[in-house]
Amino acid sequence: MMKNDKELILSDTIMCAVLKLEADAVGVTLEEYVDRFLAVFYNESDKLQPIITHQ
């Protein structure tokens, strides 16, 4: 499932432009940034809760 999601993200020009800015800011490639996000999304989703929910 992660591979399909990665391909979908990387096929979107606007998404890639935004994520590349973030990847560059932390010193990784776009692909590394997407891989790490998807790993957290699927394996450690509790780390994303503050971003997703309104407190």
Protein Blocks (a to p, Z undefined) as FASTA:
>chain_A
ZZmmmmmmmmpmklmmmmmmmmmmnopafklmmmmmmmmmmmmmmmmmmmmpcZZ
